[in-house]
Amino acid sequence: MLPLALVAAVSAGCGNDSAVSAQQASTKSNPEQVVAEVAGKTITLKDVDAKWEEFDAAERARIVQAMYQNRRNMLDQIVGDELIANAARAAGQSVDAFVDADAARRLPAVTEADVAALYEQNKDRAQGRTLEQLRGEIRPFLENRRKQQARAMLVDELMRKNSSSIKVMLEPPRYAVPTLPTDPVRGNPAAPITIVEFSDYQCPFCARVNPTLDRIRQTYGDRVKIVFKDFPLPNHLEAPKAAEAARCAGEQGKYWEMHDVLFQNQRGLQVPNLKQMARQIGLNATPFDQCLDSGKHAAAVEAGTELGTKMGVNSTPSLYINGRPVIGAMPFETFKQVIDEELAKK
């Protein structure tokens, strides 16, 4: 690994601390498995998980999701290896020769200019070491990265070509998220894909995921609906009132219009600004102001927080796709993979 610390850990969501936690999900172990007996009374794995959830739902969710994700990563690696081996055999080549030839076709070789460019981009992290001193570490790093990128491109191509012969049976963690008739819904109510989003109007990562959700709606149309759950974080003092403002706008049929404006104006969520936004989107000012000032929707906002906390949510945005957690402002491709897998089961 390069001493330049080329990759910094960047949080993809807002949270009470730096940890980004996955959501509550059940394991695939047999919940009725007896794991202990006390004076003739049996204790099952279901009992243990229930106690763990009661004790620390967020940590249980994080571990369960991490276990699945690591297994899935390794499964994808094995599937990719098999596809490459089959393709190499069909081409009459060894795997190494096939992969090397494919990489040369897809990506240019690493040049001295590439090495110098990476050094210049990270010069402030070099701790005074020169390009000459680091060249021997930078070039192997770039060549390995090129190899990984080329392999990923090859596997993607082979998976598309062989999609009919690939079947993944590893079940992901899944949670049944309760929804209410009063929850704001965007999209076809009967859609086969339901995305439940726990979000905070003051969270920049929640604003960042909005364009991705718009792209999902444009891509999948009536096959997807989005259910919004308020989850204002304790350190975002203006978020609860902003959530109330969206619900007050909903009384006049403009919940989503207000929702979008709030995320576009995260630095101005004070009450006077909320009232001004309402006027900008054409709301009747008097009933909106009365609604906002009365706090009539405060309990509904708090209910979303209580539900999320019970499930182990501790960062935003936290989303569930048919119960499968996606935590943080992940790229469109992350959502697409899950949605496509879910649609394939319908």
Long-range contacts (C-beta under 8 A, 24 or more apart in sequence): 1-141, 2-122, 2-134, 2-137, 2-138, 2-141, 3-125, 3-126, 3-127, 3-129, 3-134, 3-137, 4-118, 4-122, 4-125, 4-126, 4-134, 4-138, 5-122, 5-125, 6-118, 6-122, 6-125, 6-141, 11-205, 11-328, 12-205, 12-327, 12-328, 12-329, 12-330, 13-203, 13-205, 13-206, 13-315, 13-316, 13-317, 13-318, 13-327, 13-328, 13-329, 14-200, 14-202, 14-203, 14-204, 14-205, 14-206, 14-233, 14-236, 14-315, 14-316, 15-233, 15-314, 15-315, 15-316, 16-233, 16-234, 16-235, 16-314, 16-315, 19-62, 19-314, 19-315, 20-315, 20-327, 20-328, 21-58, 21-59, 21-61, 21-62, 21-312, 21-313, 21-314, 21-315, 21-327, 22-61, 22-62, 22-64, 22-65, 22-66, 22-173, 22-325, 22-327, 23-61, 23-65, 23-173, 23-175, 23-311, 23-312, 23-313, 23-318, 23-320, 23-325, 23-327, 24-53, 24-57, 24-60, 24-61, 24-64, 24-175, 24-311, 24-312, 25-61, 25-64, 25-65, 25-68, 25-172, 25-173, 25-174, 25-175, 25-323, 25-324, 25-325, 26-64, 26-173, 26-174, 26-175, 27-64, 27-67, 27-173, 28-171, 53-312, 57-309, 57-310, 57-311, 57-312, 58-312, 58-313, 58-314, 59-312, 60-312, 61-311, 61-312, 61-325, 62-312, 64-173, 65-173, 65-325, 65-327, 68-170, 68-172, 68-173, 71-170, 72-170, 72-172, 75-168, 75-170, 79-155, 79-159, 79-166, 79-168, 80-151, 80-155, 80-158, 80-159, 83-155, 83-158, 83-159, 83-162, 83-166, 84-151, 84-154, 84-155, 84-158, 87-158, 99-147, 99-150, 99-151, 99-154, 102-150, 102-154, 103-146, 103-147, 103-150, 103-151, 103-154, 106-150, 106-153, 106-154, 107-146, 107-149, 107-150, 109-146, 110-139, 110-142, 110-143, 110-146, 114-142, 115-139, 115-142, 118-142, 168-341, 172-324, 172-338, 173-324, 173-325, 174-322, 174-323, 174-324, 175-311, 175-320, 175-323, 175-325, 176-323, 177-229, 177-311, 177-320, 177-323, 178-307, 179-227, 182-300, 183-227, 183-228, 183-229, 184-227, 184-228, 184-246, 184-247, 184-250, 184-255, 184-256, 184-259, 185-225, 185-226, 185-227, 185-228, 186-217, 186-225, 186-226, 186-228, 186-256, 187-217, 187-222, 187-224, 187-225, 187-226, 188-221, 188-222, 188-223, 188-224, 188-225, 189-225, 191-222, 191-223, 191-224, 191-225, 192-223, 192-342, 192-343, 192-346, 193-220, 193-223, 193-224, 193-225, 193-321, 193-322, 193-339, 193-342, 193-343, 194-224, 194-225, 194-227, 194-320, 194-321, 194-322, 195-224, 195-225, 195-226, 195-227, 195-319, 195-320, 195-321, 195-335, 196-226, 196-227, 196-229, 196-319, 196-320, 197-226, 197-227, 197-228, 197-229, 197-317, 197-318, 197-319, 198-229, 198-230, 198-231, 198-304, 198-308, 198-313, 198-316, 198-317, 198-318, 198-319, 199-228, 199-229, 199-230, 199-231, 199-316, 199-317, 200-230, 200-231, 200-232, 200-233, 200-236, 200-239, 200-316, 200-317, 201-232, 201-236, 201-238, 201-239, 201-242, 201-243, 201-246, 201-262, 201-263, 201-266, 201-269, 202-232, 202-233, 202-236, 202-238, 202-239, 202-242, 202-266, 202-269, 203-233, 203-236, 203-239, 203-316, 203-317, 204-266, 205-316, 205-317, 205-328, 205-329, 206-263, 206-316, 206-317, 206-329, 207-263, 207-264, 207-266, 208-329, 209-317, 209-319, 209-328, 209-329, 209-330, 210-260, 210-263, 212-329, 212-330, 212-331, 212-332, 212-335, 215-332, 216-332, 216-335, 216-336, 216-339, 219-336, 220-339, 223-343, 224-339, 228-259, 229-304, 229-307, 229-308, 230-300, 230-301, 230-304, 230-305, 231-304, 231-305, 231-308, 231-313, 231-316, 231-318, 232-301, 232-305, 233-316, 238-269, 238-270, 239-269, 240-298, 240-301, 240-302, 241-269, 241-271, 241-274, 241-292, 242-269, 242-274, 243-297, 243-301, 243-304, 244-291, 244-292, 244-295, 244-296, 244-297, 244-298, 244-301, 245-274, 245-277, 245-278, 245-292, 247-297, 247-300, 247-301, 248-278, 248-288, 248-291, 248-292, 248-296, 248-297, 249-278, 249-281, 249-283, 249-288, 251-287, 251-288, 251-291, 252-283, 252-284, 252-287, 252-288, 254-281, 254-282, 254-283, 257-281, 258-283
